[in-house]
Amino acid sequence: MFLVLKPVRRKMRFLPLIAATYFMVSGGPYGIEDILGGAGFLRAILILLVLPVLWSLPTALMIGELASAIPVEGGFYIWVRRALGPFWGYQEGWLSLSASIFDMALYPAIFVLYLGKFSPALTSGWRAYAWSVGVVILCSLWNLRGAPAVGEDSVRLFVLLLAPFAVFAVLALIHGFTQHPQVQWNLAASGPLSGSAFSTAVLVAMWNYMGWDNASTIAQEVENPQRNYPRAMIAATVLTAVIYILPLAAMAVAGMSSRSFSTGDWATAATALGGPFLGMAIVAGGCITGVGMFNALVMSYTRLPMAMAEDGMLPRALARRNQRGVPWISVLLCGLAWALALKLPFERLISIDLILYGSSLLLEFVALVVLRIREPGLVRPFKAGNLAFACMLGVGPAALIAYALYVSRDEKVIGSTSALLFAAVVGLLGVAFYWLTAAPLARRRLAADASAAD
C-alpha cells in the first residue's frame, strides 16, 4: 500500500508580494507627467506627498489588518461579504470588476504609446490594436503559471523598469550641482494654477496611488500572509511615493522646465540629460510598465469571479483551477472581456474608474469597522489602532472620493452624459444583476446542496 502525497504548491514570498503590489498600484513614474506639467515641481511634489497620507496609508493599514486576519482568496470581496452579507459582497465584486474594464484598457495603451516611440510605424493603424491584444494574450498566458511566478517576475520587471530612472536621477543631480542651473522650485516659475488644473492633478495623483486592495485577492497564495501583508503594504506605500517624487526633485535641481510636460515626456527629458541611449531605456521602461501592471492586475482581478463562483454567486465553472491553483477559466474569460474593451475610448474615463473603485473601497472601510464590532474575538495579527482610529481611517479616502465626485459632475464622457451619472448607472446595474442572477443561482445551489446531503 502506497501513500500518495499531493505536491506542495509554491507560495509568493515577501519581496515578490511587494513587487506585485507595486505594479498593481504604480508601475513607475509613468503617468505622473500631467501632474508636473499642470502644477509645476513644488505643487506636484506636495500633491504626491499629501496623497499617500490621506489616500494610500489609511488603505494600506486597513488592508494590512483585514488581510492578516482573513487571509483568503477573493480578499476584499470576502471581507465585505463576511461583514455585510451576500448582497453587499456581490456589489463589492461587481464594482471592482466594472472598474477593471475601464482600468485595464489603459495599460496596453501605455505599452503601445511607448512602443511607438521606437518607431511610429510599429504602432500605426491596425498594429496598435494588435499590440494591445497581444499584451492581453501574453499576460493571460503568463498568469497560468501561477501567482508565485508572477510575483517573482514582477521583481525582475521592477529592476528593469527603475534602472533607467536611477541613472536619470543621478545625472540630473550631478548636472544640478556641477552646472548650477536655476532650481525650478518657485511657484512663479510654474505660473498660476487654475482650479481645473488642480483638479486634474489631484485626480491623476489619486489614480496613480490607487489599487492597494488588489493584492488581497491572492492571500492564500502568499507565504505567511499574517506577517507579510502588513509589512508589504507599508513598504510598497513608501516605495511608490519615493519613486514618484525623486525623479521630479532631480529634474528641479537640474533646472529643467516643467512647462508643457505631459505623458511620454520622460523620454525627452532623459535624452536631454543622458543622450539617446538613456531616452530609449526610459521608453523601454514604459513598455515594461504597461505589461507589468496589466500582468499583476490580471492575477488580482481573476480571483474575484473564482471566489464569487465558490460562493454560488456566479457559475461554478469559474472556480476551476489548473495544477498551479490558477482559476484558468476566469483568467481566459476576463482576458476576453478586457480584449473586447480595448477599442473603447476609456483613456478619458479616469473619473469613472475612480468613482467605481472608490465606492468599493468605502465598502471595505465599512467592513473593517463592522468586523471590529461584530467579531471582537477575531485574531488580528496586525491591528490598525483602536476602534475610534479604525473609524477615522476612512475619512481621508472618503473626502477625496467626494471631491472626485464633485469635480466630475460636469465631465462628459458619452454625448451629454456626465461621468458621475455614467458611473452611477454602472453601479446600479450590480443591484439588478444580483436579484436577477446571483440570488436565484445561490438559492438553487443551496437547494441542490441540501438535497445532496439528504
C-alpha positions in Angstrom: 0.0 0.0 0.0 1.5 3.3 -1.1 0.8 6.8 0.3 0.2 9.3 -2.5 1.3 12.8 -1.5 -0.1 15.8 -3.2 2.6 18.2 -4.5 3.0 21.2 -2.3 2.3 24.4 -4.2 4.8 27.2 -4.0 3.7 30.4 -2.4 4.5 34.0 -3.1 7.2 35.4 -0.8 7.7 38.8 0.8 9.7 40.6 -1.9 7.6 39.3 -4.8 4.5 40.4 -2.9 5.9 44.0 -2.6 6.8 44.0 -6.3 3.4 42.7 -7.4 1.7 45.2 -5.2 3.8 48.0 -6.6 2.8 47.0 -10.2 -0.9 46.8 -9.1 -0.7 50.4 -7.8 2.1 52.3 -9.6 4.4 50.8 -12.2 6.9 53.6 -12.0 6.8 57.4 -12.6 5.0 56.9 -15.9 1.6 58.6 -15.6 2.5 61.5 -13.3 3.8 63.7 -16.1 0.4 65.5 -16.4 0.6 66.4 -12.7 4.0 68.0 -13.2 3.0 69.8 -16.4 -0.1 71.3 -14.9 1.1 72.1 -11.3 4.8 72.6 -11.5 7.5 71.0 -9.4 6.7 72.2 -5.9 2.9 71.8 -6.2 3.3 68.4 -7.9 5.6 67.1 -5.1 3.3 68.5 -2.4 0.4 66.7 -4.0 2.4 63.5 -4.2 3.4 63.8 -0.6 0.0 64.6 0.8 -2.0 62.0 -1.2 -0.2 59.0 0.4 -1.1 60.3 3.9 -4.8 60.9 3.1 -5.3 58.1 0.5 -2.7 55.4 0.4 -1.6 55.0 4.1 -5.2 54.5 5.5 -5.9 52.0 2.8 -2.7 50.1 3.5 -3.5 50.0 7.2 -7.0 48.7 6.5 -5.7 46.0 4.1 -2.9 45.1 6.5 -5.4 44.3 9.2 -8.1 42.5 7.2 -5.6 40.6 5.0 -3.7 39.3 8.1 -7.0 38.5 9.9 -8.8 36.9 7.0 -6.1 35.7 4.5 -8.4 34.1 1.9 -8.5 34.2 -1.9 -11.1 36.8 -3.0 -9.7 39.2 -0.4 -11.8 42.3 -0.2 -14.9 40.6 -1.6 -14.8 38.0 1.2 -14.3 40.8 3.8 -17.3 42.7 2.7 -19.5 39.6 2.3 -18.5 38.4 5.8 -19.2 41.8 7.4 -22.2 43.0 5.5 -23.8 39.9 3.9 -24.0 38.4 0.4 -25.8 41.4 -1.3 -23.0 43.9 -0.4 -20.4 41.3 -1.1 -21.7 40.9 -4.6 -21.8 44.7 -5.0 -18.1 44.8 -3.9 -17.2 42.3 -6.6 -19.3 44.0 -9.2 -17.9 47.5 -8.6 -14.3 46.1 -8.7 -14.8 44.1 -11.9 -16.6 47.0 -13.5 -13.8 49.4 -12.6 -11.4 46.9 -14.1 -13.0 47.3 -17.5 -12.2 51.0 -17.5 -8.8 50.5 -15.8 -7.3 47.6 -17.7 -7.7 49.2 -21.1 -5.2 51.8 -20.1 -2.1 49.6 -19.6 -2.0 48.1 -23.1 -2.4 51.6 -24.3 0.6 52.7 -22.3 2.6 49.8 -23.8 1.6 50.9 -27.4 2.3 54.6 -26.6 5.9 53.9 -25.6 6.5 51.2 -28.3 5.5 53.8 -30.9 8.4 56.0 -29.7 10.9 53.4 -31.0 9.3 53.7 -34.4 5.8 55.1 -35.2 5.4 52.6 -38.0 5.3 49.8 -35.3 2.0 51.1 -33.9 0.4 52.8 -36.9 -3.1 51.8 -37.9 -4.4 48.4 -37.0 -1.0 47.5 -35.4 -1.8 49.5 -32.3 -4.9 47.3 -31.6 -3.0 44.2 -32.5 -0.2 45.0 -30.0 -2.8 45.7 -27.3 -4.5 42.4 -27.8 -1.0 40.8 -27.8 -0.4 42.3 -24.3 -3.7 40.8 -23.1 -2.9 37.3 -24.5 0.7 37.4 -23.2 -0.4 38.3 -19.7 -3.3 35.8 -19.6 -0.9 33.0 -20.5 1.7 34.3 -18.1 -0.8 34.2 -15.3 -1.5 30.5 -15.9 2.0 29.8 -14.5 0.7 30.8 -11.0 0.9 33.7 -8.6 4.4 32.9 -7.2 5.8 33.0 -10.8 4.0 36.3 -11.5 5.4 37.8 -8.2 9.0 36.7 -8.9 8.8 38.0 -12.5 7.5 41.3 -11.1 10.7 41.7 -9.1 12.7 41.3 -12.3 10.5 43.8 -14.2 10.8 46.2 -11.2 14.6 46.3 -11.5 14.5 46.7 -15.3 11.9 49.4 -15.1 13.6 51.6 -12.5 17.2 51.2 -13.5 17.0 54.0 -16.2 15.2 56.3 -13.7 18.0 55.7 -11.2 20.6 56.8 -13.8 18.3 59.7 -14.8 18.1 60.9 -11.2 21.9 60.6 -10.6 22.7 62.5 -13.9 20.1 65.2 -13.0 21.6 65.7 -9.5 25.2 65.8 -10.9 24.1 68.3 -13.6 22.4 70.5 -10.9 25.4 70.5 -8.5 28.1 71.0 -11.2 26.4 73.3 -13.7 24.5 75.4 -11.0 21.3 76.0 -13.1 18.4 77.9 -11.6 16.4 75.4 -9.5 12.8 75.3 -10.5 11.1 75.3 -7.1 9.4 78.6 -7.0 5.6 78.8 -7.7 6.0 81.8 -10.0 8.1 79.7 -12.4 5.1 77.3 -12.7 2.7 80.1 -13.4 -0.8 80.4 -11.8 -2.7 77.2 -11.1 -6.3 77.1 -12.3 -9.0 75.2 -10.5 -9.3 72.8 -13.4 -5.5 72.1 -13.5 -5.5 71.5 -9.7 -8.5 69.1 -10.0 -6.8 67.2 -12.9 -3.6 67.0 -10.9 -5.4 65.6 -7.8 -7.4 63.1 -9.8 -4.4 61.8 -11.7 -2.5 61.5 -8.5 -5.4 59.6 -6.9 -5.4 57.2 -9.9 -1.6 56.8 -9.6 -2.0 55.9 -5.9 -5.0 53.5 -6.1 -5.2 49.7 -6.1 -3.7 48.7 -2.8 -6.5 46.3 -2.1 -5.9 44.3 -5.3 -3.1 42.4 -3.6 -5.6 40.9 -1.1 -7.3 38.6 -3.6 -4.3 36.2 -3.7 -3.9 35.9 0.1 -3.9 32.1 0.2 -1.2 32.0 -2.4 1.1 34.2 -0.2 3.6 32.8 2.2 2.8 33.7 5.8 0.1 36.3 4.9 -0.5 37.3 8.5 3.0 38.6 8.7 3.8 39.6 5.2 0.7 41.6 4.1 1.0 44.5 6.7 4.8 44.8 6.0 4.3 44.7 2.3 1.6 47.3 2.2 3.6 49.8 4.2 6.8 49.1 2.2 5.0 49.5 -1.1 3.4 52.7 0.0 6.7 54.3 0.9 8.4 52.9 -2.2 5.7 54.3 -4.5 5.9 57.8 -3.1 9.7 57.9 -3.2 9.8 56.7 -6.8 7.3 59.3 -7.8 9.0 62.2 -6.1 12.7 61.5 -6.6 12.8 62.0 -10.4 10.7 65.2 -10.1 13.1 66.6 -7.4 16.1 65.7 -9.5 14.6 67.5 -12.5 14.0 70.6 -10.4 17.6 70.5 -9.1 18.9 70.1 -12.7 17.0 73.3 -13.7 14.8 71.6 -16.2 11.5 73.1 -17.1 8.1 71.6 -16.1 6.1 73.6 -18.6 4.1 71.5 -21.1 5.4 68.3 -19.5 2.9 65.6 -20.4 2.5 61.9 -20.9 5.5 60.4 -22.6 7.9 63.3 -21.9 10.1 61.4 -19.6 11.9 60.1 -22.7 12.5 63.6 -23.9 13.9 64.7 -20.5 16.2 61.6 -20.3 17.5 62.2 -23.8 18.4 65.8 -22.9 20.4 64.7 -19.8 21.9 61.3 -20.9 21.6 61.1 -24.6 19.5 58.9 -26.9 20.5 55.6 -25.2 19.0 56.7 -21.9 16.0 58.1 -23.7 15.4 54.7 -25.3 15.9 53.0 -22.0 13.1 55.1 -20.5 10.9 54.3 -23.5 11.6 50.6 -22.9 10.7 51.1 -19.3 7.3 52.5 -20.4 6.7 49.3 -22.3 7.6 47.3 -19.2 5.2 49.4 -17.1 2.3 48.6 -19.4 3.0 44.8 -19.4 3.9 44.7 -15.7 0.8 46.5 -14.4 -1.5 44.5 -16.6 0.1 41.2 -15.7 -0.1 41.9 -11.9 -3.7 43.1 -12.1 -4.8 40.0 -14.2 -3.6 37.9 -11.2 -5.7 40.0 -8.8 -8.9 40.6 -10.7 -9.3 37.0 -11.9 -9.5 35.7 -8.3 -12.8 37.7 -7.8 -15.0 35.6 -10.2 -13.4 32.5 -8.7 -14.3 33.5 -5.2 -17.8 34.6 -6.2 -18.3 31.3 -8.0 -17.3 29.3 -4.9 -19.9 31.3 -3.0 -22.6 30.4 -5.6 -22.8 34.0 -6.9 -21.5 33.0 -10.4 -21.4 29.7 -12.4 -19.3 27.1 -10.7 -17.1 26.6 -13.7 -15.4 29.9 -12.9 -13.9 28.3 -9.8 -12.0 25.6 -11.7 -8.2 25.7 -11.2 -5.2 24.2 -13.0 -2.4 22.3 -11.3 -0.8 25.5 -10.1 -4.0 26.7 -8.4 -4.8 29.3 -11.1 -8.6 29.8 -11.9 -7.9 29.3 -15.6 -11.5 29.8 -16.9 -11.7 33.0 -15.0 -8.4 34.1 -16.5 -9.5 33.3 -20.0 -12.9 34.9 -19.7 -11.6 38.1 -18.1 -8.9 38.3 -20.7 -11.6 38.1 -23.4 -13.6 40.8 -21.8 -10.6 43.2 -21.5 -9.6 42.5 -25.1 -13.1 43.4 -26.3 -13.0 46.6 -24.3 -9.6 47.8 -25.8 -11.1 49.8 -28.6 -13.5 51.8 -26.4 -12.3 55.3 -25.6 -11.7 54.7 -21.9 -8.4 56.6 -21.7 -10.6 59.6 -20.9 -12.5 57.9 -18.2 -10.2 58.1 -15.2 -13.1 59.7 -13.2 -15.4 56.7 -13.8 -12.6 54.4 -12.7 -12.1 56.4 -9.6 -15.8 56.6 -8.7 -16.4 52.8 -9.1 -13.1 51.9 -7.4 -13.7 54.5 -4.6 -17.2 53.1 -3.9 -15.8 49.6 -3.5 -13.0 50.9 -1.3 -15.5 52.7 1.0 -17.3 49.3 1.5 -14.0 47.9 2.6 -13.6 50.6 5.3 -17.1 49.9 6.4 -16.3 46.2 6.6 -13.2 47.0 8.8 -15.4 48.8 11.4 -18.3 46.3 11.3 -16.0 43.3 11.8 -14.4 45.1 14.8 -17.8 45.4 16.3 -19.3 42.0 15.3 -16.2 39.9 15.7 -14.1 41.4 18.5 -12.6 38.0 19.1 -11.2 37.6 15.6 -7.5 37.0 15.7 -5.8 40.1 14.2 -2.0 39.7 13.9 -1.9 43.3 12.8 -4.4 45.8 14.2 -4.8 49.3 12.8 -5.3 51.1 16.2 -8.4 51.0 18.4 -12.0 51.2 17.2 -12.0 55.0 17.1 -8.9 55.0 14.9 -10.4 52.4 12.6 -13.5 54.5 12.2 -11.3 57.5 11.3 -9.2 55.7 8.8 -11.8 56.0 6.1 -12.3 59.8 6.5 -9.4 60.9 4.2 -10.3 58.5 1.4 -14.0 59.3 1.7 -13.2 63.1 1.4 -11.1 62.5 -1.7 -13.7 60.3 -3.3 -16.3 63.0 -2.6 -14.0 65.5 -4.2 -13.7 63.3 -7.3 -17.5 63.1 -7.5 -17.8 66.8 -7.2 -15.2 67.7 -9.9 -16.5 65.1 -12.3 -20.1 66.3 -12.1 -19.8 68.3 -15.4 -17.3 66.0 -17.2 -19.0 64.5 -20.2 -18.0 61.0 -21.3 -20.6 59.8 -23.8 -22.5 62.6 -25.5 -24.1 64.7 -22.8 -23.8 62.0 -20.1 -21.6 63.0 -17.2 -19.0 60.8 -15.7 -20.9 60.8 -12.4 -24.2 59.7 -14.0 -22.5 57.0 -16.1 -20.7 55.6 -13.1 -24.0 55.6 -11.1 -25.7 53.6 -13.8 -22.9 51.1 -13.9 -23.0 50.7 -10.1 -26.8 50.3 -10.0 -26.6 47.5 -12.6 -24.9 45.5 -9.9 -28.1 45.7 -7.8 -30.2 44.5 -10.8 -27.8 41.7 -11.7 -27.7 40.5 -8.1 -31.5 40.0 -7.9 -31.8 38.7 -11.4 -28.9 36.2 -11.5 -26.8 35.9 -8.3 -29.6 35.5 -5.8 -31.6 32.8 -7.8 -28.3 31.0 -8.6 -27.3 31.0 -4.9 -30.8 29.7 -3.9 -30.6 26.8 -6.4 -27.0 26.0 -5.2 -28.2 25.8 -1.6 -31.2 23.7 -2.5 -29.0 21.3 -4.5 -26.6 21.0 -1.6 -29.4 20.4 0.8 -30.9 17.6 -1.3 -27.5 16.0 -1.8 -27.0 16.0 2.0 -30.3 14.2 2.4 
